[in-house]
Amino acid sequence: MEFDVLRTRVSHHLATGRAAEAVDLLKENLQQHQENPAFWVHYASGLLHLDRHAEAADAARAALNLDVEQPEAGLFLAFALMRLGQRDEALRTVYWLIETWPEFADAHYLLGLILAGSVRSAEDRMLSRQASEHALRLQPENPEYYLGAAMAARVSGDHRAALAHLQAGLGIDPHHQGMLRYAAEVENGQQLVGDRGQLLRGLLARDPLNQGLHEDFAETFIEKQRVYRNRFWIFIPLLACLAMFDSLAEAAVLVIMPALIVLVSGAFALWNRKTFKKASEPLPAGYAGDIRARHPWVFRGLRLYRASWVAGLVGALLACFDAASLLGTVVLLLGVAGSQLAAAWVDREAAGVPQDPADREARRLFLLRRSGWLASGFWMRVLMVCINLVLFGYCAAGGSRLATVPLAALGLGLLSVAVPLIVAHIRLGAAGNAFAYGQVVGASSKHRRAALVRGNVAGIYFIGLHLVPGLLATGFAAALLVVGPSGLAPTDPLPMDLERSELDFNLLDESLDELRTQRPEIVELPSLPAVELP
């Protein structure tokens, strides 16, 4: 096949989303055109569309070996190296492109993307923004460059500039998928594109085969399922307090409190159901099944939440009666543990579990995202801990074994944050963990080492702030479950039950009075006769 015809057909296949057909067509003509550098450029482009980055890098190198004056081949090589996690090699390639072709706007654009996606210092953020805006000045009519400038501005913390770039880019191409999807993620981006779920539904209707849109849809849905963590953190301990009140109440109240427990549980279930329906509204018909297939652990977590709700209801009803108080407490504790495990499953999927466990870069980004989410919401956790402490104090004041439930909820809730952070900290290492990364990206290169030390110290302190109280609360809860209500009662060396005391205080008072008035008797000694001495 003539190369011009081949190039036209391959370009058409790539433009219509049929990259696999384009690559197959190129393979069929490999022998005929293997000495043509332009052929290898198109081959690298097709492989990049299929995310076969290692093969794309080889194809781009083949094009450069045949003709070094191929800027597109260098661009594809740098992009493939970036996706393979070889940041330094990718940057060297891009700098070579910029030095050789200073007006090559795509090279400046790619430099901004690489630096924005792997910031290591404050200089990287500054250079990313400069490169992206320089590409925009070279080709101000290219909407892709507005997206790159928005990403660099967001990484620099300038959300207002990011929105301005997106607004300008959407003015050129109102249907640009990349800018529309990115605008939904930027702070205050809803002002431009509205609700993210509705936006994705509209984009998916126009491009139903776009796998990136499907993943965005799933991520949006999963993100909205994370709200149940804090709700269950309070719900089951609250049921324990209601059950404790019933176990201490008079017989007339024994019917009212179980009814109140059922009412509270029902209202909680309706609240969660309404939240789930609201999150599912933007989904097309039957799309929940697609998300279930892509992220099965999310729906397993939701089922475990339901089981925890049942355990909380049943355990609270059992704990209303003294005969079944221990059994009810154990069932409530199972509900607490189940809800925390469900929250861990949902959070893990929301962080974006890499499809290929061998992909080290995807694994690193996953651990960074999960660490960031676990570290966020600190003050909300403080509020949850305070509420559980109040509930524990209420149950402990009544001398009930049910005080174990809020104490265990407090401990397990903190441990569910501390343990994943420890795992991520160990796997990412001292130089790559989220706390060190957060300090390094805001520091200059000369202060990188000090920033690493500060980040690791802050990370250890933050983890300890969750780990130590979590272990203490969980240990005390286990001890209280074993010891029972006697562990909450004050210990006195003398019996306090006056009715069963054998001491007669009246008799004691009389004995004391007699001792006060009694006088000792003096015995008179007989007189002895005088003895005369010689």
Secondary structure, 3 states (H helix, E strand, C coil): CCHHHHHHHHHHHHHCCCHHHHHHHHHHCHHHHCCCHHHHHHHHHHHHHCCCHHHHHHHHHHHHHHCCCCHHHHHHHHHHHHHCCCHHHHHHHHHHHHHHCCCCHHHHHHHHHHHHHCCCCHHHHHHHHHHHHHHHHHCCCCHHHHHHHHHHHHHCCCHHHHHHHHHHHHHHCCCCHHHHHHHCCCCCCHHHHCCHHHHHHHHHHHCCCCHHHHHHHHHHHHHHHHHHHHHHHHHHHHHHHHHHHHHHCCHHHCCHHHHHHHHHHHHHHHHHHHHHHHHHCCCCCCHHHHHHHHCHHHHHHHHHHHHHHHHHHHHHHHHCCHHHHHHHHHHHHHHHHHHHHHHHHHHHHHCCCCCCCCCHHHHHHHHHHHHHHHHCCHHHHHHHHHHHHHHHHHHHHCCCHHHHHHHHHHHHHHHHHHHHHHHHHHHHCCCCCHHHHHHHCCCCHHHHHHHHHHHHHHHHHHHHHHHHHHHHHHHHHHHHHHHCHHHCCCCCCCCCCCCCCCCCHHHHHHHHHHHHHCCCCCCCCCCCCCCCCC
